[in-house]
Amino acid sequence: MITVFGSINMDLIATTEHLPKPGETVAGNGFATAAGGKGANQALAARRAGRYVHMAGAVGKDGFSADALALLDEAGTDLSLVKHVDGPTGTALILVGGDGENMIAVVPGANGVVTPGDAEIAIGRMNEGDILMLQLEVPVAAVERALSAARAKGITSILNLAPLIPDAPRLGRLADIVIANETEFERLAGQSDMGAEAREAALVRLHQETGQTLIVTLGGDGVIAIREGAISRAHGLAIDPVDTVGAGDTFCGYFAASLDEGLDFPTSLRRAAVAGSLACLKPGAQPSIPLSEEVADRI
């Protein structure tokens, strides 16, 4: 079983020909709303990958809360660990340029009142050998408590180091498996402007220090990882991206689901990379997450 402990948002998405520079106003050519939040996105990806998933987090008592949970509920995600609090549901303001790249501002809302006590309740519902997935869009104290409680109970923890916050390197040392993009990994490694050789050397060094499984997503160049002393690489699909906003979360959810299903590590990486590629072909974070059959057809 997988429990995702993290954020739940509504995404407000505007599309433009190009992303604005500081101080620039650009004309939009489309607008949509979609359920989002890194936690909810990853939970839905794991559920669409075919696994049983608990979502733990918080929404507000406002007009966005039902919509923020709708796709999770429709997919059969267990929402009994989602609390409803006074105030707004978290929101993300997203601009998507014509090349598929994006800019995002996140307003925490209810995500900001997720507590260490909520973490203890979520871990209390889990068993040894289950998988816990976390991100960094809920308070640091809650993430830290979840990681320490999971370790004490023999639960496998996966931490996605996004969004990149000052505590990310410290929290990263507490997880069994860390997933980071290139920028996040540089912060974890304490280096900058790493090329391919330096990145691989840093992976080996950190792995030797911590024994952790480390995964670095590289966008169109796929993924590189280290586990039990061995380097693995995987590639997604050659695509023309429409919207990359859900790619990383889709990768994380599919990777967790693949491990939970008992697939080996290289196969899990490849499946997750293909799923992440497919998530770039539609707008919106959750609407773009592919079903397991779609991923299987492209592997």
C-alpha positions as CSV (number, residue, x, y, z in Angstrom):
1,M,0.0,0.0,0.0
2,I,1.1,3.6,-0.7
3,T,0.3,6.6,1.4
4,V,1.0,10.0,0.0
5,F,1.5,12.7,2.6
6,G,1.4,16.1,1.0
7,S,-0.3,19.0,-0.6
8,I,-3.7,19.3,-2.3
9,N,-4.3,22.4,-4.6
10,M,-6.4,23.8,-7.2
11,D,-4.4,24.9,-10.2
12,L,-5.4,28.1,-12.1
13,I,-3.7,27.8,-15.5
14,A,-3.2,30.5,-18.1
15,T,-1.4,29.8,-21.4
16,T,0.6,32.4,-23.3
17,E,2.8,32.5,-26.5
18,H,5.8,33.1,-24.2
19,L,6.5,33.4,-20.5
20,P,6.7,37.0,-19.3
21,K,10.0,38.6,-18.2
22,P,10.0,40.5,-14.9
23,G,7.8,43.5,-15.3
24,E,6.4,42.3,-18.6
25,T,2.6,41.9,-19.3
26,V,1.7,39.3,-22.0
27,A,-1.6,38.4,-23.6
28,G,-3.0,35.0,-22.6
29,N,-4.6,32.7,-25.1
30,G,-6.3,30.3,-22.7
31,F,-7.4,29.6,-19.2
32,A,-8.4,26.5,-17.2
33,T,-8.7,25.2,-13.7
34,A,-7.5,21.8,-12.7
35,A,-6.9,19.8,-9.5
36,G,-3.3,19.8,-8.5
37,G,-0.8,20.0,-5.6
38,K,2.3,17.8,-5.7
39,G,0.9,15.4,-3.1
40,A,-2.4,15.0,-4.8
41,N,-0.8,14.7,-8.3
42,Q,1.6,11.9,-7.1
43,A,-1.3,10.1,-5.3
44,L,-3.4,10.2,-8.5
45,A,-0.4,9.0,-10.6
46,A,0.1,6.0,-8.2
47,R,-3.6,5.2,-8.3
48,R,-3.8,5.4,-12.1
49,A,-0.8,3.1,-12.2
50,G,-3.0,0.5,-10.5
51,R,-2.1,0.6,-6.8
52,Y,-4.2,1.2,-3.7
53,V,-3.4,4.7,-2.4
54,H,-4.2,6.7,0.7
55,M,-4.0,10.5,0.4
56,A,-3.2,12.4,3.6
57,G,-3.4,16.2,3.7
58,A,-5.8,19.1,4.0
59,V,-8.2,21.2,2.0
60,G,-10.1,24.3,3.0
61,K,-13.8,24.9,3.5
62,D,-14.3,26.9,0.3
63,G,-15.5,26.5,-3.3
64,F,-12.3,24.8,-4.5
65,S,-12.2,21.9,-2.0
66,A,-14.5,19.5,-3.8
67,D,-13.0,20.1,-7.2
68,A,-9.5,19.7,-5.7
69,L,-10.4,16.2,-4.6
70,A,-12.7,15.2,-7.5
71,L,-10.3,13.2,-9.7
72,L,-8.7,11.5,-6.7
73,D,-12.2,10.4,-5.5
74,E,-13.2,9.4,-9.0
75,A,-10.1,7.2,-9.3
76,G,-10.9,5.4,-6.0
77,T,-8.2,7.0,-3.8
78,D,-8.8,6.6,-0.1
79,L,-9.4,10.2,1.2
80,S,-10.2,9.4,4.8
81,L,-6.9,11.0,5.9
82,V,-7.7,14.3,4.2
83,K,-8.9,16.9,6.8
84,H,-11.1,19.9,6.1
85,V,-10.0,23.1,7.8
86,D,-11.3,26.7,8.0
87,G,-9.9,28.9,5.3
88,P,-8.9,28.4,1.6
89,T,-7.8,25.3,-0.2
90,G,-4.2,25.7,-1.5
91,T,-3.9,27.2,-5.0
92,A,-1.2,27.3,-7.7
93,L,-1.1,30.1,-10.2
94,I,0.5,28.6,-13.4
95,L,1.6,30.3,-16.6
96,V,2.4,27.9,-19.5
97,G,4.4,29.2,-22.5
98,G,4.1,28.1,-26.1
99,D,7.1,25.8,-25.7
100,G,5.5,23.9,-22.8
101,E,7.7,25.5,-20.1
102,N,6.0,27.0,-17.1
103,M,6.1,29.4,-14.2
104,I,4.3,28.6,-10.9
105,A,3.4,30.5,-7.8
106,V,1.9,28.4,-5.0
107,V,-0.3,29.8,-2.2
108,P,-0.3,27.1,0.6
109,G,-3.8,27.7,2.1
110,A,-4.9,24.6,4.0
111,N,-1.6,22.8,3.2
112,G,0.1,25.2,5.6
113,V,-1.8,23.8,8.6
114,V,-0.8,20.2,8.1
115,T,0.8,19.2,11.4
116,P,3.2,16.6,12.8
117,G,0.1,15.1,14.5
118,D,-1.4,14.5,11.1
119,A,1.8,12.7,10.1
120,E,1.6,10.4,13.1
121,I,-2.0,9.6,12.3
122,A,-1.1,8.8,8.7
123,I,1.9,6.6,9.7
124,G,-0.2,4.9,12.3
125,R,-2.5,3.6,9.5
126,M,0.5,2.0,7.7
127,N,2.3,-1.3,8.1
128,E,5.9,-2.4,7.8
129,G,6.8,-2.7,4.1
130,D,4.3,-0.1,2.9
131,I,5.5,2.9,0.9
132,L,5.3,6.5,2.1
133,M,5.7,9.3,-0.5
134,L,6.3,12.9,0.5
135,Q,7.1,16.3,-1.1
136,L,7.9,19.7,0.4
137,E,4.7,21.7,-0.1
138,V,3.5,21.1,3.5
139,P,5.3,22.3,6.7
140,V,8.8,21.0,7.3
141,A,7.9,19.8,10.8
142,A,5.2,17.6,9.5
143,V,7.5,16.1,6.8
144,E,10.2,15.5,9.3
145,R,7.9,13.7,11.7
146,A,6.5,11.5,8.9
147,L,10.0,10.5,7.8
148,S,11.2,9.7,11.3
149,A,8.0,7.8,12.1
150,A,8.2,5.8,8.9
151,R,11.8,4.8,9.6
152,A,10.9,3.6,13.1
153,K,8.1,1.5,11.7
154,G,10.0,-0.1,8.8
155,I,8.1,1.8,6.1
156,T,9.9,2.7,2.9
157,S,10.0,6.5,2.5
158,I,10.3,8.3,-0.8
159,L,11.0,12.1,-0.7
160,N,10.6,14.2,-3.8
161,L,12.8,17.3,-3.1
162,A,10.3,19.7,-4.6
163,P,9.7,22.5,-4.3
164,L,13.3,23.4,-3.4
165,I,13.3,24.9,0.1
166,P,16.2,25.6,2.5
167,D,15.5,22.5,4.5
168,A,15.6,20.2,1.5
169,P,19.2,18.9,1.9
170,R,18.6,18.1,5.6
171,L,15.3,16.4,5.0
172,G,16.7,14.5,2.1
173,R,19.1,12.7,4.4
174,L,16.1,11.2,6.3
175,A,14.5,9.4,3.4
176,D,15.2,5.9,2.1
177,I,14.7,7.1,-1.5
178,V,15.2,10.6,-2.8
179,I,13.9,11.9,-6.2
180,A,15.3,15.3,-7.4
181,N,15.6,17.2,-10.6
182,E,19.0,18.6,-11.6
183,T,18.7,21.8,-9.6
184,E,17.4,20.0,-6.5
185,F,20.2,17.4,-6.7
186,E,22.8,20.1,-6.9
187,R,21.5,21.6,-3.7
188,L,21.5,18.1,-2.1
189,A,25.1,17.5,-3.2
190,G,26.3,21.0,-2.3
191,Q,27.6,21.6,-5.8
192,S,26.5,23.8,-8.7
193,D,26.7,23.8,-12.5
194,M,27.3,20.0,-12.7
195,G,27.9,18.3,-16.0
196,A,27.1,14.6,-16.6
197,E,30.4,13.3,-15.2
198,A,30.3,15.5,-12.1
199,R,26.6,14.5,-11.4
200,E,27.5,10.8,-11.6
201,A,30.4,11.3,-9.3
202,A,28.2,13.2,-6.8
203,L,25.6,10.4,-7.0
204,V,28.3,7.8,-6.1
205,R,29.7,9.9,-3.3
206,L,26.3,10.6,-1.7
207,H,25.3,7.0,-2.0
208,Q,28.5,5.8,-0.3
209,E,27.9,8.3,2.5
210,T,24.2,7.5,3.1
211,G,23.3,4.2,1.5
212,Q,20.2,5.9,0.1
213,T,18.7,5.2,-3.3
214,L,19.1,8.5,-5.3
215,I,17.2,9.4,-8.4
216,V,17.8,12.4,-10.6
217,T,15.3,13.3,-13.3
218,L,16.9,15.1,-16.3
219,G,13.9,16.2,-18.4
220,G,14.2,15.1,-22.0
221,D,17.4,13.3,-21.2
222,G,15.6,10.7,-18.9
223,V,16.8,9.8,-15.5
224,I,20.0,8.6,-13.7
225,A,19.9,6.8,-10.4
226,I,22.0,4.8,-8.0
227,R,20.8,1.9,-5.8
228,E,22.8,-0.8,-3.9
229,G,26.0,0.5,-5.5
230,A,24.8,0.3,-9.1
231,I,24.1,3.1,-11.5
232,S,20.9,2.9,-13.6
233,R,19.7,5.0,-16.5
234,A,16.3,5.2,-18.2
235,H,14.8,7.3,-21.0
236,G,11.2,8.4,-21.6
237,L,9.7,9.1,-25.0
238,A,10.7,11.5,-27.7
239,I,7.9,14.0,-27.6
240,D,6.9,17.6,-28.4
241,P,5.7,18.8,-25.0
242,V,2.4,20.7,-24.6
243,D,2.7,21.3,-20.8
244,T,5.4,19.9,-18.5
245,V,3.8,20.9,-15.2
246,G,2.7,17.3,-14.3
247,A,5.7,15.4,-15.6
248,G,7.7,15.2,-12.4
249,D,4.8,14.3,-10.2
250,T,3.7,11.6,-12.6
251,F,7.2,10.2,-12.6
252,C,7.2,10.0,-8.8
253,G,3.8,8.4,-8.5
254,Y,4.5,5.8,-11.2
255,F,7.8,5.0,-9.6
256,A,6.3,4.4,-6.2
257,A,3.5,2.3,-7.7
258,S,6.0,0.2,-9.7
259,L,8.0,-0.5,-6.5
260,D,4.8,-1.3,-4.7
261,E,3.8,-3.7,-7.4
262,G,7.2,-5.5,-7.0
263,L,8.8,-4.5,-10.3
264,D,12.6,-4.4,-10.3
265,F,14.4,-1.0,-10.0
266,P,15.4,-0.5,-13.7
267,T,11.9,-1.5,-14.9
268,S,10.4,0.9,-12.3
269,L,12.5,3.8,-13.6
270,R,11.7,3.1,-17.2
271,R,7.9,2.9,-16.6
272,A,8.0,6.1,-14.6
273,A,10.0,7.9,-17.3
274,V,7.6,6.9,-20.0
275,A,4.6,8.0,-17.8
276,G,6.3,11.3,-17.2
277,S,6.7,11.8,-20.9
278,L,3.1,11.1,-21.6
279,A,2.1,13.6,-19.0
280,C,3.6,16.3,-21.1
281,L,1.2,15.8,-23.9
282,K,-1.9,17.3,-22.3
283,P,-2.4,20.5,-20.3
284,G,-2.9,20.5,-16.5
285,A,-1.2,18.5,-13.8
286,Q,-3.8,15.8,-13.0
287,P,-5.8,15.7,-16.2
288,S,-2.5,14.9,-18.0
289,I,-1.6,11.8,-15.9
290,P,-1.8,8.7,-18.1
291,L,-3.5,5.5,-17.2
292,S,-1.4,2.3,-16.8
293,E,-2.7,0.9,-20.1
294,E,-1.5,4.0,-21.9
295,V,2.0,3.6,-20.4
296,A,2.1,-0.1,-21.1
297,D,1.3,0.5,-24.7
298,R,4.3,2.9,-25.1
299,I,7.0,0.8,-23.3
